[in-house]
Amino acid sequence: MSKPSVAELRPVVHPAGVKDRRSGEHWAGRLYMREISLRWTRHLVNARVTPNQLTYLMVVAGVAAGAVLLVPGLAGALVAALLIQLYLLLDCVDGEVARWRRQTSVTGVYLDRVGHYLAEAALLVGFGVRAADVFAVEEHAPNWLWAFLGTLAALGAILIKAETDLVDVARTRSGLPAVRDEAAAPRSSGVAAARRAASALKFHRLVGGVEASLLILVVAILDLVRGDLFFTRLGVALLAAIAVLQTLLHLVSILASSRLR
């Protein structure tokens, strides 16, 4: 069977709204990865691999990015950043293959969500363990405070996603239809203004997989220049603070909106 061209794939695997989803599409997907993924998808649509198998590979790439951060120095951070890019690529490809083959399923959506939870949590935990200097490269013994802060950041990242997903759970169990984008607007003008300010600053994105991996790479370069783990530990503290704050703000935003009505 011949491979479809990119032009043939695009209208099927990128239907109207895929790149424009308010909360479903990552900026990196819109900027470059959706175009790269099309070139991979055309080679995979006739392969024996299934969409769910591609999702499993996505999870492996994401978790491996966290594990490889245990490698000290710039090498570990660089490989982690590359693995997160592979994770993002597979996150695009699995859905594109499923749409082309008409094999979309509830199982696929579920695995995709679980994969996002695991990958982002693994990256942040790995960042914390890296800052703890678990192999005592910089210090005489590991400092587990940083591992705790990395785990706290990971927990916050998971809770932020869970708060969003649980809106659908609550609505489904109450017999309500899926929430619409306009329902996300807070009913309170004060909360709405605070939400707009937070959205403009975009600090909450730093706990996401792509952004966190780039931050980890930047602080690894700075640490290489400085000769210690100062910037890595500063990065872990920053992400833990952002994750905790964003967990609370996101919860308030949901409760103050019409998403649960």
C-alpha positions as a printed Julia matrix, in Angstrom:
261×3 Matrix{Float64}:
   0.0    0.0    0.0
   1.4    3.4   -1.0
   2.15   6.03   1.61
  -0.21   9.0    1.7
   1.29  12.39   0.97
   1.44  15.14   3.56
  -1.23  17.0    1.57
  -3.53  13.96   1.76
  -2.88  13.46   5.46
  -3.35  17.02   6.63
  -7.14  17.48   6.27
  -7.8   14.06   7.85
  -5.36  14.03  10.76
  -5.46  17.79  11.38
  -9.19  18.52  11.12
 -10.47  22.01  11.82
  -9.88  22.97  15.44
  -7.0   20.6   16.28
  -4.35  23.33  16.26
  -6.75  25.95  17.64
  -7.99  24.15  20.73
  -7.91  26.54  23.64
  -6.46  24.09  26.15
  -5.73  20.95  24.17
  -2.86  21.89  21.87
   0.6   22.77  23.12
   2.3   25.85  21.67
   5.17  23.67  20.42
   2.68  21.55  18.51
   1.25  24.6   16.79
   4.67  26.14  16.18
   6.6   23.2   14.71
   5.83  19.69  15.96
   2.58  19.16  14.05
   4.47  19.76  10.82
   7.27  17.39  11.81
   4.8   14.75  12.97
   3.08  14.66   9.58
   6.34  13.49   8.01
   6.55  10.66  10.53
   2.87   9.77  10.38
   2.91   9.17   6.62
   5.47   6.41   7.21
   3.54   4.87  10.11
  -0.07   4.78   8.92
   0.59   1.56   6.96
   2.94   0.04   9.53
   1.94  -2.76  11.9
   2.28  -0.54  14.97
  -1.02   0.5   16.58
  -1.91   3.98  17.89
  -1.95   2.66  21.46
   1.52   1.16  21.01
   2.74   4.58  19.91
   1.18   6.02  23.07
   3.09   3.47  25.17
   6.29   4.56  23.44
   5.38   8.16  24.26
   5.11   7.25  27.95
   8.46   5.42  27.86
  10.15   8.47  26.28
   8.66  10.82  28.88
   9.57   8.67  31.9
  13.05   8.05  30.47
  13.56  11.83  30.31
  13.13  11.97  34.08
  15.38   8.96  34.66
  18.22  10.28  32.5
  18.43  13.41  34.67
  20.26  11.22  37.17
  23.23  11.47  34.81
  25.25  14.41  36.22
  26.31  17.39  34.17
  25.14  18.79  30.87
  24.79  15.39  29.16
  21.85  14.29  31.33
  19.97  17.57  30.84
  20.56  17.55  27.08
  19.37  13.97  26.59
  16.31  14.69  28.79
  15.38  17.68  26.6
  15.72  15.54  23.45
  13.6   12.76  24.97
  10.87  15.26  25.81
  10.87  16.37  22.18
  10.47  12.7   21.18
   7.66  12.42  23.74
   5.93  15.41  22.17
   6.4   13.99  18.67
   4.86  10.65  19.65
   2.04  12.5   21.4
   1.18  14.03  18.02
   1.78  10.93  15.92
  -0.38   8.5   17.92
  -3.5   10.61  17.44
  -2.74  11.3   13.78
  -2.34   7.6   13.0
  -5.57   6.85  14.9
  -7.52   9.49  12.96
  -6.19   8.32   9.58
  -7.09   4.7   10.35
 -10.32   5.68  12.11
  -9.13   3.86  15.2
  -9.75   6.57  17.79
 -10.96   5.1   21.07
 -11.74   5.9   24.68
  -8.82   3.65  25.66
  -6.47   5.75  23.54
  -7.64   8.98  25.16
  -7.25   7.43  28.61
  -3.73   6.15  27.91
  -2.77   9.54  26.52
  -3.88  11.32  29.7
  -2.14   8.8   31.96
   1.0    9.21  29.85
   0.99  12.97  30.37
   0.64  12.52  34.13
   3.51  10.02  34.32
   5.92  11.82  31.99
   5.65  15.27  33.53
   5.79  13.88  37.07
   8.86  11.77  36.22
  10.67  14.77  34.76
  10.1   16.93  37.84
  10.98  14.13  40.28
  14.13  13.48  38.25
  14.97  17.18  38.4
  14.64  17.12  42.18
  16.8   14.01  42.56
  19.37  15.63  40.25
  19.44  18.7   42.51
  19.83  16.44  45.56
  23.15  15.25  44.07
  22.15  11.65  44.72
  25.56  10.31  43.68
  27.35  12.88  45.86
  29.29  14.36  42.95
  29.27  17.91  44.35
  28.86  17.21  48.08
  29.74  14.51  50.62
  26.14  13.23  50.84
  22.86  13.75  48.99
  20.65  16.62  50.15
  17.19  15.1   50.05
  15.42  18.42  50.58
  15.77  19.06  46.84
  14.34  15.66  45.98
  11.36  16.51  48.2
  10.86  19.84  46.42
  11.05  18.12  43.03
   8.43  15.62  44.16
   6.28  18.49  45.43
   6.53  20.13  42.0
   5.55  16.82  40.37
   2.55  16.47  42.69
   1.46  20.0   41.82
   1.77  19.32  38.09
  -0.39  16.2   38.47
  -2.99  18.01  40.56
  -3.27  20.83  38.02
  -4.08  18.29  35.31
  -6.4   16.36  37.63
  -8.34  19.52  38.48
  -9.04  20.04  34.78
  -9.89  16.39  34.07
 -12.14  16.12  37.11
 -14.4   18.82  35.69
 -15.43  16.34  32.99
 -15.79  13.58  35.58
 -18.03  15.74  37.78
 -20.17  16.87  34.84
 -20.55  13.33  33.46
 -21.58  11.93  36.84
 -24.1   14.76  37.19
 -25.57  14.07  33.76
 -24.29  17.32  32.26
 -22.81  17.73  28.74
 -19.13  18.41  28.14
 -17.99  21.86  29.22
 -17.63  24.59  26.58
 -14.64  26.94  26.36
 -16.66  30.02  27.28
 -17.61  28.42  30.61
 -13.97  28.76  31.72
 -14.41  32.52  32.2
 -14.68  33.33  35.96
 -17.97  34.84  37.11
 -16.14  37.25  39.44
 -14.52  40.28  37.77
 -11.69  40.22  40.32
 -10.91  36.55  39.71
 -11.17  37.16  35.96
  -8.6   39.97  36.17
  -6.23  37.79  38.21
  -6.67  34.95  35.73
  -5.85  37.25  32.81
  -2.73  38.49  34.6
  -1.54  34.94  35.32
  -2.27  33.94  31.73
  -0.29  36.91  30.39
   2.74  36.05  32.53
   2.46  32.36  31.54
   4.59  31.34  34.52
   2.38  28.28  35.03
   3.71  26.75  31.83
   7.11  26.16  33.42
   5.87  22.98  35.13
   4.9   21.49  31.75
   7.17  18.88  30.21
   8.57  20.88  27.28
   9.09  24.09  29.24
  10.54  22.31  32.28
  12.99  20.36  30.09
  14.23  23.58  28.49
  14.6   25.22  31.91
  16.54  22.18  33.12
  18.86  22.45  30.13
  19.43  26.18  30.69
  20.25  25.78  34.39
  22.57  22.86  33.57
  24.52  25.16  31.24
  24.66  27.84  33.94
  25.82  25.28  36.5
  28.53  24.12  34.11
  29.85  27.69  33.99
  29.54  28.19  37.74
  30.86  24.76  38.71
  28.14  23.67  41.17
  24.39  22.96  41.43
  23.25  26.44  42.46
  21.07  27.14  39.42
  19.63  23.61  39.31
  18.54  23.96  42.93
  17.16  27.42  42.25
  15.18  25.92  39.35
  13.74  23.15  41.52
  12.66  25.65  44.18
  11.09  27.86  41.5
   9.11  25.01  39.93
   7.91  23.75  43.32
   6.65  27.23  44.22
   4.96  27.67  40.85
   3.32  24.23  41.05
   1.88  24.83  44.52
   0.66  28.32  43.65
  -0.82  27.24  40.33
  -2.61  24.29  41.94
  -4.42  26.67  44.28
  -5.1   29.33  41.66
  -6.39  26.79  39.14
  -8.77  25.32  41.71
 -10.11  28.77  42.57
 -10.48  29.56  38.87
 -12.55  26.42  38.26
 -14.78  26.98  41.27
 -15.28  30.64  40.28
 -16.22  29.77  36.68
 -19.3   28.14  35.17
 -17.54  24.88  34.38
 -19.29  23.03  37.21
 -22.74  24.42  36.42
